[in-house]
Amino acid sequence: MAASAVKVNKKGALRLRRGHPWVFKSDVVSDAGAGAGPVTVVDERGQLLGTALHSPLSTIRLRLLSHERVNVNRALVLDRVSAALARRRLALPAADAYRAVHGEADHLPGIFVDRYGDGVTVQSTCAGADVLAPLVVDVLRELVSPRVIVVRNDAAARQHEKLRRYIEIAHGAPPTTVSYHEGALVLSTDLMADQKTGAYLDQSSNHVAAARYARGESLDCFTYHGGFALQLAAAGCSRVTAMDQSGEALARGRDNAERNRLAHIEWRQANVFDALPQLFAAGARYDVIVLDPPAFASTAKTLDAAGRAYKEINLRAMKLLRPGGTLVSCSCSGRLAAADFDAILADAARDTRHSVQVLERRGAGPDHPVLLGVPETEYLKCWI
């Protein structure tokens, strides 16, 4: 692929030299004639800064591929996908479901690849990455030999660049429902119809970890397909209530429970914010409660409102816990720092007059690597 040249200012150049892979629109001096795809990046003196993916309508205008001038072709994609898969084999040797490529953290910015058994999904989140996506699909056919590859370009992030949002089969044929393992459980998901790319793989290791605290009665809020609920039921909870607003998600959870012969789960369709005070008023109490809500803080402007929402659900959950109970509290809002999440939980504990110990501070699994110095690649918090 031929690369045009894009010039960036001192701030953008310094950002790249310090190891961050992004250059924002405000730091681009000139990108005239550069379309979506690979470009050469130079500073205001013309000194080479590297090769990046250019997205003409994105606030994040450049995403760095290399600090060198490189040919962006199938060989480069093959090398980087191969390296990413090798790291997964080392970290998760027995897993058949994992994030195979995690965007910037695996040096393929804007590209996300998830594997579920014999199915694979590929997602591109920006115009620059769209140019690479067909090469990624081709390489995955060679390296993984999946039965089906589904392109999940339906992420909301694409609308910011006026990119088409769509889902399609890029390789193979239906059915797109696949089976995979999480711990000792066998689960299923539809790669074309279910949320995200089928499941929340970033929480897989946390689902299994939470099961170590299983006992008595448990409540899993925002359960989706029952990720925490299924593991808690399998680990010995006498009764599990799994709650979500989506009837379709709960139906998949029921199917997974039946598949694993877990009959002691109640699947309840409800709004968690409404249901928690109702449960308290009815006298319900639990030994384990899981809170795994969607991201409340998608922008800096929503941080204050998000903080209030996180405090409310955690406060209400703490009121529902029996003495000595365990709370698993999660946040996938990348804009909410870990220290701020701590402060929110501390406020909730103080207001409920609970003494709370943090037993584990967890994040996403090793298939969702974090780039040092790039806080945007570390977003998930799962405190036990």
C-alpha positions as CSV (number, residue, x, y, z in Angstrom):
1,M,0.0,0.0,0.0
2,A,1.4,3.4,-1.0
3,A,1.7,5.8,1.9
4,S,1.1,9.6,1.7
5,A,2.9,11.9,4.2
6,V,1.1,13.5,7.2
7,K,2.9,16.3,9.1
8,V,2.2,16.7,12.9
9,N,3.1,19.5,15.3
10,K,5.5,19.4,18.2
11,K,2.8,18.2,20.6
12,G,1.9,15.3,18.3
13,A,5.5,14.4,17.7
14,L,6.3,14.4,21.4
15,R,3.3,12.2,22.1
16,L,4.5,9.6,19.5
17,R,8.1,9.8,20.7
18,R,7.0,9.1,24.3
19,G,5.3,5.9,23.2
20,H,1.6,6.8,22.8
21,P,0.3,5.5,19.5
22,W,-2.3,8.3,18.9
23,V,-2.2,11.7,17.3
24,F,-5.3,13.8,17.6
25,K,-6.8,16.0,14.9
26,S,-5.7,19.2,16.6
27,D,-2.1,18.1,16.4
28,V,-2.1,17.5,12.6
29,V,-0.4,20.3,10.6
30,S,-1.1,18.9,7.2
31,D,-2.8,15.7,5.8
32,A,-3.9,17.0,2.5
33,G,-4.3,14.2,-0.1
34,A,-4.1,11.5,2.6
35,G,-7.0,9.1,2.4
36,A,-8.0,6.4,4.9
37,G,-5.2,3.9,5.4
38,P,-1.4,3.8,5.9
39,V,0.6,7.1,5.9
40,T,4.1,8.2,6.7
41,V,4.2,10.5,9.7
42,V,6.8,13.4,9.9
43,D,7.3,16.3,12.3
44,E,7.4,19.9,11.3
45,R,11.1,19.6,10.2
46,G,10.3,16.6,8.0
47,Q,11.9,14.1,10.4
48,L,10.4,10.6,10.2
49,L,8.2,9.6,13.1
50,G,6.9,6.4,11.7
51,T,4.0,4.8,9.8
52,A,0.4,5.1,11.0
53,L,-3.2,4.4,10.0
54,H,-4.9,7.6,9.0
55,S,-8.6,8.2,9.6
56,P,-9.7,11.5,7.9
57,L,-12.9,12.0,9.9
58,S,-11.7,10.8,13.3
59,T,-10.7,12.9,16.3
60,I,-8.0,10.3,16.6
61,R,-6.5,11.2,13.3
62,L,-3.4,8.9,13.4
63,R,-2.8,5.5,15.0
64,L,0.8,4.4,14.9
65,L,1.8,1.1,13.4
66,S,5.6,1.5,13.6
67,H,8.2,4.1,14.5
68,E,9.9,3.1,11.2
69,R,8.8,3.4,7.6
70,V,7.2,0.1,6.9
71,N,5.3,-1.5,4.0
72,V,1.8,-2.1,5.2
73,N,0.9,-5.4,3.5
74,R,-0.1,-9.0,4.1
75,A,3.3,-9.9,5.4
76,L,3.1,-7.3,8.1
77,V,-0.4,-8.3,9.1
78,L,0.6,-12.0,9.1
79,D,3.6,-11.2,11.4
80,R,1.5,-9.3,13.9
81,V,-1.4,-11.6,14.0
82,S,1.0,-14.6,14.4
83,A,2.7,-12.9,17.3
84,A,-0.6,-12.1,19.0
85,L,-1.7,-15.7,18.7
86,A,1.6,-17.0,20.1
87,R,1.1,-14.8,23.1
88,R,-2.3,-16.2,23.7
89,R,-1.0,-19.8,23.4
90,L,1.5,-19.0,26.2
91,A,-0.9,-17.2,28.5
92,L,-4.1,-19.3,27.8
93,P,-2.9,-22.7,26.5
94,A,-6.1,-24.5,27.1
95,A,-8.6,-21.8,26.1
96,D,-10.8,-22.1,23.0
97,A,-12.3,-18.6,23.5
98,Y,-10.2,-15.5,23.8
99,R,-9.5,-12.1,22.2
100,A,-6.9,-13.0,19.6
101,V,-6.0,-9.4,18.6
102,H,-6.5,-6.5,20.9
103,G,-6.1,-3.4,18.7
104,E,-3.3,-1.0,19.7
105,A,-2.0,-3.4,22.4
106,D,-1.2,-6.0,19.7
107,H,0.1,-3.4,17.3
108,L,-2.8,-3.5,14.9
109,P,-4.7,-0.4,15.9
110,G,-8.4,-0.4,15.5
111,I,-8.6,-4.1,14.8
112,F,-10.1,-6.5,17.3
113,V,-10.3,-10.3,16.7
114,D,-12.2,-12.7,19.0
115,R,-12.2,-16.5,18.8
116,Y,-15.0,-18.7,20.0
117,G,-14.4,-22.4,19.4
118,D,-14.5,-22.8,15.6
119,G,-15.8,-19.3,15.0
120,V,-13.9,-16.0,14.7
121,T,-15.1,-12.4,14.7
122,V,-13.2,-9.4,13.2
123,Q,-14.0,-5.9,14.1
124,S,-12.7,-2.6,12.7
125,T,-13.4,0.6,14.6
126,C,-12.0,3.3,12.3
127,A,-11.5,4.1,8.6
128,G,-7.8,3.5,8.7
129,A,-8.3,0.0,10.1
130,D,-11.0,-0.8,7.5
131,V,-8.2,-0.9,4.9
132,L,-6.4,-3.7,7.0
133,A,-9.5,-5.7,7.8
134,P,-9.6,-7.8,4.6
135,L,-5.9,-8.7,5.1
136,V,-6.7,-9.8,8.7
137,V,-9.5,-12.0,7.5
138,D,-7.2,-13.6,4.9
139,V,-4.5,-14.2,7.5
140,L,-6.9,-15.7,10.0
141,R,-8.1,-18.2,7.4
142,E,-4.5,-19.4,7.1
143,L,-3.5,-19.3,10.8
144,V,-6.6,-20.5,12.6
145,S,-8.7,-22.3,9.9
146,P,-12.0,-21.4,11.4
147,R,-15.3,-22.8,10.2
148,V,-16.7,-19.3,10.0
149,I,-15.4,-15.7,10.2
150,V,-18.0,-12.9,11.0
151,V,-17.2,-9.3,10.4
152,R,-18.8,-7.3,13.3
153,N,-18.5,-3.8,12.1
154,D,-21.6,-2.7,14.0
155,A,-19.8,-0.8,16.9
156,A,-21.2,2.6,17.7
157,A,-17.7,4.1,17.4
158,R,-18.0,3.8,13.6
159,Q,-20.8,6.3,13.4
160,H,-18.4,9.1,14.5
161,E,-16.6,8.7,11.2
162,K,-19.8,8.2,9.2
163,L,-18.7,4.6,8.5
164,R,-21.2,2.0,7.5
165,R,-22.3,-0.2,10.4
166,Y,-22.9,-3.8,9.3
167,I,-22.5,-7.5,10.2
168,E,-21.6,-10.1,7.5
169,I,-20.0,-13.5,7.0
170,A,-16.5,-13.0,5.5
171,H,-15.6,-16.7,5.4
172,G,-17.5,-19.9,5.7
173,A,-21.3,-20.2,6.0
174,P,-24.0,-20.4,8.7
175,P,-24.8,-21.5,11.3
176,T,-23.0,-18.7,13.2
177,T,-23.9,-20.1,16.6
178,V,-20.8,-21.5,18.2
179,S,-19.9,-23.4,21.3
180,Y,-16.9,-22.7,23.5
181,H,-15.6,-23.3,27.1
182,E,-15.3,-21.0,30.0
183,G,-13.7,-22.9,32.9
184,A,-15.5,-26.2,33.2
185,L,-18.7,-24.9,31.5
186,V,-19.7,-25.2,27.8
187,L,-21.4,-22.1,26.5
188,S,-22.8,-20.9,23.2
189,T,-23.3,-17.6,21.4
190,D,-24.4,-16.3,18.1
191,L,-21.6,-14.4,16.4
192,M,-24.0,-12.4,14.3
193,A,-26.8,-11.7,16.7
194,D,-25.5,-11.4,20.2
195,Q,-24.0,-8.2,21.8
196,K,-20.4,-7.1,21.3
197,T,-18.8,-9.9,19.3
198,G,-20.9,-12.6,20.9
199,A,-19.8,-12.5,24.6
200,Y,-17.8,-10.5,27.1
201,L,-14.5,-12.2,26.8
202,D,-12.8,-9.6,28.9
203,Q,-14.6,-10.9,31.9
204,S,-14.0,-14.6,31.4
205,S,-11.2,-14.9,33.9
206,N,-13.3,-12.8,36.4
207,H,-16.3,-15.1,36.0
208,V,-14.1,-18.0,37.0
209,A,-12.4,-16.1,39.8
210,A,-15.7,-15.0,41.4
211,A,-16.8,-18.6,41.7
212,R,-14.2,-19.1,44.4
213,Y,-16.4,-17.1,46.7
214,A,-19.6,-19.0,45.9
215,R,-21.9,-19.9,48.8
216,G,-25.5,-19.6,49.8
217,E,-27.7,-17.3,47.7
218,S,-26.3,-15.0,45.1
219,L,-27.5,-12.2,42.8
220,D,-25.9,-11.4,39.5
221,C,-27.0,-8.0,38.2
222,F,-26.6,-7.1,34.5
223,T,-26.0,-10.8,33.9
224,Y,-26.2,-10.7,30.0
225,H,-25.7,-14.4,29.2
226,G,-25.2,-15.4,32.8
227,G,-21.4,-15.2,32.9
228,F,-21.1,-14.8,36.6
229,A,-24.4,-16.5,37.5
230,L,-23.5,-19.8,35.7
231,Q,-20.1,-20.0,37.4
232,L,-21.5,-19.2,40.8
233,A,-24.2,-21.9,40.4
234,A,-21.7,-24.5,39.2
235,A,-19.4,-23.7,42.2
236,G,-22.1,-24.4,44.8
237,C,-24.4,-21.5,45.4
238,S,-27.7,-22.9,46.6
239,R,-29.7,-20.4,44.6
240,V,-28.7,-17.8,42.0
241,T,-30.8,-14.9,40.7
242,A,-29.6,-13.6,37.3
243,M,-31.0,-10.2,36.4
244,D,-30.9,-8.3,33.1
245,Q,-33.1,-5.9,31.1
246,S,-32.7,-7.9,27.9
247,G,-35.1,-10.8,27.4
248,E,-33.0,-12.1,24.5
249,A,-29.8,-12.2,26.6
250,L,-31.6,-14.0,29.4
251,A,-32.9,-16.6,26.9
252,R,-29.3,-17.3,25.9
253,G,-28.4,-17.6,29.6
254,R,-31.2,-20.1,30.2
255,D,-30.0,-22.2,27.2
256,N,-26.5,-22.2,28.7
257,A,-27.8,-23.2,32.1
258,E,-29.7,-26.1,30.6
259,R,-26.6,-27.2,28.6
260,N,-24.7,-27.4,31.8
261,R,-27.5,-28.9,33.9
262,L,-27.7,-25.9,36.3
263,A,-31.4,-25.8,37.3
264,H,-31.1,-23.6,40.4
265,I,-30.9,-20.2,38.6
266,E,-33.8,-17.8,38.4
267,W,-33.6,-15.6,35.3
268,R,-35.3,-12.3,36.0
269,Q,-36.0,-9.6,33.4
270,A,-35.8,-6.3,35.2
271,N,-34.2,-2.8,35.4
272,V,-31.5,-3.2,38.1
273,F,-31.9,0.3,39.4
274,D,-35.5,-0.3,40.0
275,A,-35.1,-3.9,41.2
276,L,-32.5,-3.4,44.0
277,P,-34.6,-1.2,46.2
278,Q,-37.6,-3.4,45.6
279,L,-35.6,-6.5,46.7
280,F,-34.4,-4.6,49.8
281,A,-38.0,-3.6,50.7
282,A,-39.1,-7.2,50.2
283,G,-36.5,-8.4,52.7
284,A,-34.3,-10.3,50.2
285,R,-30.7,-10.8,51.3
286,Y,-27.7,-12.4,49.6
287,D,-24.3,-13.9,50.4
288,V,-22.8,-12.9,47.0
289,I,-23.8,-10.0,44.7
290,V,-22.3,-9.2,41.3
291,L,-22.6,-5.8,39.7
292,D,-21.4,-5.8,36.1
293,P,-23.1,-2.8,34.5
294,P,-22.5,-1.3,31.0
295,A,-20.1,1.6,30.7
296,F,-21.8,4.6,32.4
297,A,-19.0,7.1,31.4
298,S,-18.5,7.1,27.7
299,T,-17.3,10.7,27.6
300,A,-15.6,13.1,30.0
301,K,-18.8,15.0,30.3
302,T,-20.7,12.0,31.7
303,L,-18.1,11.2,34.4
304,D,-20.0,12.9,37.2
305,A,-23.3,11.3,36.3
306,A,-21.5,8.0,36.0
307,G,-20.0,8.3,39.4
308,R,-23.5,8.9,40.9
309,A,-24.8,5.8,39.1
310,Y,-22.0,3.6,40.3
311,K,-22.4,4.8,43.8
312,E,-26.2,4.2,43.8
313,I,-26.0,0.6,42.6
314,N,-23.1,-0.3,44.9
315,L,-24.8,1.3,47.9
316,R,-28.0,-0.6,47.2
317,A,-26.1,-3.9,46.7
318,M,-24.2,-3.4,50.0
319,K,-27.5,-3.0,51.8
320,L,-28.6,-6.4,50.3
321,L,-25.6,-8.3,51.5
322,R,-25.7,-10.5,54.6
323,P,-23.0,-10.0,57.2
324,G,-19.7,-11.3,55.8
325,G,-21.1,-11.2,52.2
326,T,-19.1,-10.8,49.1
327,L,-19.6,-8.0,46.5
328,V,-18.1,-8.3,43.0
329,S,-18.2,-4.8,41.6
330,C,-17.2,-4.0,38.0
331,S,-16.7,-1.0,35.8
332,C,-15.9,-1.1,32.1
333,S,-15.7,2.7,31.9
334,G,-12.2,3.5,30.8
335,R,-12.5,7.1,31.7
336,L,-13.2,6.2,35.3
337,A,-9.8,5.7,37.0
338,A,-9.2,2.9,39.5
339,A,-8.6,5.4,42.3
340,D,-11.9,7.1,41.5
341,F,-13.7,3.7,41.5
342,D,-12.1,3.0,44.9
343,A,-13.5,6.4,46.2
344,I,-17.0,5.6,44.9
345,L,-17.0,2.2,46.7
346,A,-15.6,3.8,49.9
347,D,-18.4,6.4,49.8
348,A,-21.0,3.7,49.4
349,A,-19.5,1.7,52.2
350,R,-19.5,4.7,54.5
351,D,-23.1,5.6,53.7
352,T,-24.2,2.1,54.5
353,R,-22.0,1.9,57.6
354,H,-20.2,-1.2,56.2
355,S,-16.6,-2.1,56.8
356,V,-15.3,-3.3,53.4
357,Q,-12.1,-5.2,52.6
358,V,-10.8,-5.4,49.0
359,L,-9.8,-9.0,48.5
360,E,-8.9,-8.7,44.8
361,R,-8.4,-5.9,42.3
362,R,-8.8,-7.5,38.9
363,G,-8.9,-6.4,35.3
364,A,-9.3,-8.1,31.9
365,G,-7.5,-11.3,31.2
366,P,-4.1,-11.7,29.5
367,D,-5.8,-11.8,26.1
368,H,-6.6,-8.1,26.6
369,P,-3.1,-6.8,27.1
370,V,-2.3,-3.3,28.3
371,L,0.3,-1.1,26.7
372,L,2.4,0.7,29.4
373,G,2.0,4.4,29.2
374,V,-1.2,4.1,27.2
375,P,-4.0,4.2,29.8
376,E,-6.7,3.9,27.2
377,T,-5.8,0.2,26.8
378,E,-6.7,-0.5,30.5
379,Y,-10.4,0.0,31.2
380,L,-11.9,-2.9,33.0
381,K,-12.1,-2.9,36.8
382,C,-13.4,-5.9,38.8
383,W,-13.1,-5.5,42.5
384,I,-13.9,-8.4,44.9
